[in-house]
Amino acid sequence: MEKTAKIIDGKSKNKNLNPIVIIVFIVLALYALTLFFVLGWGFITSFKTASEFKLRPPRFGGPNVLGLPDIEYNKLVAEAEGRAYNFFENYYNILKSFPLDINSAELSYHSAIWGDIQGTGYTAKFGHFVLNSFIYAITGSLLYSLVCLITAYLCSKYRYKFSYFMYTMLLIIMTIPLVGTQPATIKLLRDLGLYDKYLGMFVMSANFTGLYFFVYYAFFQGISDTFMEAAEIDGASQFMTLVRIIIPLSAKMIGTIFLLQFIVLWNNYDVPLLYYPGKPTLAYAIYKMSENTSGDNKGFDFQETPQRVAGCMILAIPVLIVFLSLKDVIMGNISLGGIKE
């Protein structure tokens, strides 16, 4: 009887499956497979040579776009050119090409407050790019996560006219393209003496615009006001309520938004390019190398697909490590408790 009941229960559950849900699941699954395919293809292609990728003769199977690296063919080409074949050649050439000259003219500007500011040029090496990337991504993600949290908490739990004004303003900002504000932003940073400064980088990161404000806002709407009322009865200040109650309750949400923002900033090159050219990140370096047509005369062509993909793989490795290490934080459910209604 129990087995029969389980079978009937299973059949009833299957009948309740919505066809639309099944279709959406299939579409999303196919989309996920395309992402995995691109990542896998990029990893495999990063070990191919430009000759193998584009010019491999028909007797060897023709151009190798989708297959595994043809080691035998690459060895024959290397022997014909009088050199040894290196399976990690693309990565070696890119790491060898990382030193980039930072022009002092790009860092010099006139400030309306501080007058003429003279930049200092230097040769940035791989360590500079990695250090700047971590400073930019970690500090920027932390500041954004906390400032966005505080603003969303105030707008959600302190209901007065300015809160509604802020919420409406952020909705409008999300609907208006702000690309045209970049020249004005550069001008403002230069006038304040914050252009190409770490302080300017931190100030720009400490904003509360974007989608995650609304994520925080909806999250705080789901937190019962009983928490704050109980803290107020116990004599806690508004600041202590935020620090001792709200932030611990939001720990998973903060961690998730921090990680997602870290991934965005790590891969971002246009903001350092525009506002901190003297503090180049790893993404900035990959972009600058992609502008060159001959590996900056270092013996390889960065315009070729395998070399470009290898550069992207170098950039993606830290992000993949962070994601795989902390995927449970990103994917985990966010739950609240402590209040019995």
N, C-alpha and C positions, 0 to 999 in steps of 0.2 A: 504493500500500500504506500509506503513512504517513497519507494522508487517511482511508482506511478504518479504520485503527487508532484515529485520533482520534475518528471518529464512534462507533465501538464503545465507546471509553472514555467518551465523553460520555453515551451511552445508559446505560451501567452506573452512572455517577454519578447520573443522574436516577432510576434504579430504586432507588437506595439512599436517596433522600429519604424521611424519616419523615413520614407524614401528620400526626402530632401536632405536629412542628416547623412544618409549613406552617400549621396552624390557629393555633398560638401566634403565628407571625409575622404572620398576617392580623389577629388580635385586637390585637396591639401596634401594628401600622401604623394601624389604625382609631383606636386610642386616641391615637396621636401626631397624627393628623389633627384630632381634636377639640380638642387643645391648641392647634394652630396656628389653628384656626378661632376659638376664643375670643380668642386674642391679636389676630388680624386684626379680628375684630368689635369688640373693645374699642378698637382704634386708630381705626377708622372712626367708631364711635359717639361718641368723644371730641370730634369736630368738629361734632356735631349740636347743635341747640338743643332745649330741653325741649319747646317748642311743636311742633317738627317731629317729635320722637320719640313724643309722646303725642296731640297734638291736631290734626295736619295734616288738613284737611277731605278728604272723599272725592273731590272734584273734582281734588285734587292727588295722589290715590293713597292717601289714608288715612294713618294713623300709620306713620312710617318707622322700623321696628325693624331690618330687615336690610339695607336698601339703602344706597347712598352718600349723603352729605349733599346735601340739596336746596338748592343755593345760591340759585336763583331764588325759591323760596318764602320762604327766610329773609330775602332782600332785601326782598320785599314786606312781610313782617311788620315788619322794622326801619323801613321807610319809614312804615308806618301808625302806628308808635310814635314817630316823629319822631327817629330816631337812625340812625347809620351802622352797616351790617352789618360785623362783624369775624369772619373765618373762624376765628381763634384765640381767640374770645371766652371760651370755657370756661377755657383755660389762663391767659389774662390775668386773669380774675376770681379764679382760685385763687391765683395768685402775688400778687395784690393783697391777698388775705385772709390771707396767711401770718403776719403779726404776731399773736401770741397772748400774752395776759397770763398770766404765771406767778404764781399767788397765793402770797404769803409764808406764809400760814397752812398751806398744804399742805407747806411745807418746814420748818416748825417742829415740834420733837418733844422728848421727854424721854429722855435717855440715862442708864442705870443707872450708867455710869462717869463720864461727862462732864457730867451734869446737863442743864439746859435748853439746847437749841441753837436759836437763832433763825435762821430762814431769811430770805433776802432776795428779795423778788419783783422781777420785771423784765418787760419786753416782749421776747419772743423773736422775732427776725426770720428771714428765709429763710436768711441766712448761718449763724445759730446752729444751725438744724436740719441743714443740710448738714455743718457741722463736727462736730457731735455724732454724726451718723450715721457719718461716716468714722472718728472716734475709736472709737466703739463697735464697728463692724463689723471694722475692720482690726486693732485691738489685741486684741479678743475672739477673732477667728479665729486670730491668730498665737499667743496664749497657749494657747488650747485645742489647737491643732495640736501644739505643742511639749510641753505637759504630758501630753497623751494619748499622744504618741509615747514619751516617757521611761517612763511607767508601763507601757505595753504591752511595751516592750523589756525592762524589768526582770522583768515577770511571765512573759515568753516565754523569756528566755535564762537567768534565774537561778532554777532550779527548787528551791524550798524551800517549807515549809509556808505561809509568809505569802503567797507568790505564788498558791498555790491558793486561799487564803482570799480574796484580793482579787478573783480571777477569779470565784469563786462569788458574792461579795457584789455584784459588778457585774451578774451575771446576774439576781440577785434584784431589784436596783434597777430593772432594765429591765422586770420583770414587775409591779411595784407602782406604781400611780398616786401621784405625789408632789404633786398639786395642793394637798392639804391642808396641806403644809408651808410654803406661802407666808406665812401670818401669822407663823409662828415665824421664818422667814427675815427678814421685815421687823423683827421685834422684836430679833433678834440683830444685824442691821446697825445699828439705832438704838442699842443698848446699847454697841456697839463704836465708835460715832461714824462709821460708814462709809456710813450712809444718805445718798443723794443726793450721793455723792462719787465722783470718778473712780477713786480708790483702791478703793472698794467695787466699782465696775464691773469693775476689773481682777481683783480677788480672786475675784469670782463667775465670771469667764470662765476662770480658771485651774483648770479641773476636768478630770476624765478619764472622766466617765460618758458613756453613750450608745453608739450603734452603732459609731462610728469607733474606739473602743478595740478592739473585736473585729476590725475591718478591719486595724488596725495589728498586732494580735496574730497573726492569720493570716499577714500579710505577713512578720513576723519569724520565724515558724515555717518559712517557706520559705527563709530565709537560712542558708547553711551555717555551722556553728560554726567552721569552718576559718579564717574571717576573724578572729574574735576570738582564736583560738589562735595564729595567726601574729603578730598584734599583740602578744600577751602575750610571745611568744618574743623579739620585737624590743624589749621593755622598755616598751611603752606602758602607761599607767595605764588604769583602767576609764573614767575621764572622757575621756581622749584617744581611746580606742577608739570611744566614742560619738560624739565630735565629728568625728574624722578619717575614720571608716570607716562607721559606721551611718547617720549623718545624710546624708552624700553618697549612699549607696546608696538612701536613702529619699527623695531630693529630689523625685522625681515624685509619690510618694505624699503627701508633705507639701503640695506645691503643689495637688494635687487636693482634699485635705481642707480646706485653707485656703480655696480658692475656693468649695467647696460650703457651708462654714460661713459665709463672708462673705455669700453670698446669703441664707442663713437669718437671720443677724443684721440685715442691711440691711432686711429686710421685717418684722422683729419690732417690735411696738409695746408688747406687754403687759409685758415686763421693764422697759423705761424707765418705763412708766406706773406700775408698782408700786414700783420701787426707786430710780429716778433721775428723779423728776418735774421737777426743776430743770434737767435736762440733756436736753431734748426732742430726739428724732430726727425725721427726715422722716416716717417711718411713724407716729410718735406724733402729729405735726401733722395728717396726713391723718385719723387716727382722731378727733382732737379736733374737726376741722372737720365730720366726718360726724355728730357729735352735734348740731350746730346745724341748725336748720330753715330758716334764711333767710340763710345765708352770713355769719352774725354781723352782720346788718344792713348788708352791703356790696353789696347789689344783686342777689344771685342766690341760688338755692336749692340747697344742696349735697345735699339729699335726692333730687334728680332724677338719673336714671341717667346721662345724658351727662356731667354735672358730676362725679359720683363716678368714672366711668371715666376722665375726664381726670386726676383726682387720682392714680388708680392708675397711669396712664401716666407721670406725672411721677416717681413712685416707682420705676417699672420701668426707666426709661431707663438709669440707671447700671449696673444689673444686666445688662441686655442688652448694653451696651458691654463690660463685663468678660467676659461669657460669650463673645461673638463674637470678642473679641480673644484669649482664652486657651482656646478650645474644644479646641484640639489637646492641651493639657495635661490637660484633663478626660477627653477621649475616647481619648487615646493609651494604648498598651499599656505596662505597667510590666515591664521586663525586668531580670534580674540576670545578671552574668557574672563571670569572673575566676577561677573555681575549676574545675579539670579533675579530674573524679571518676575 
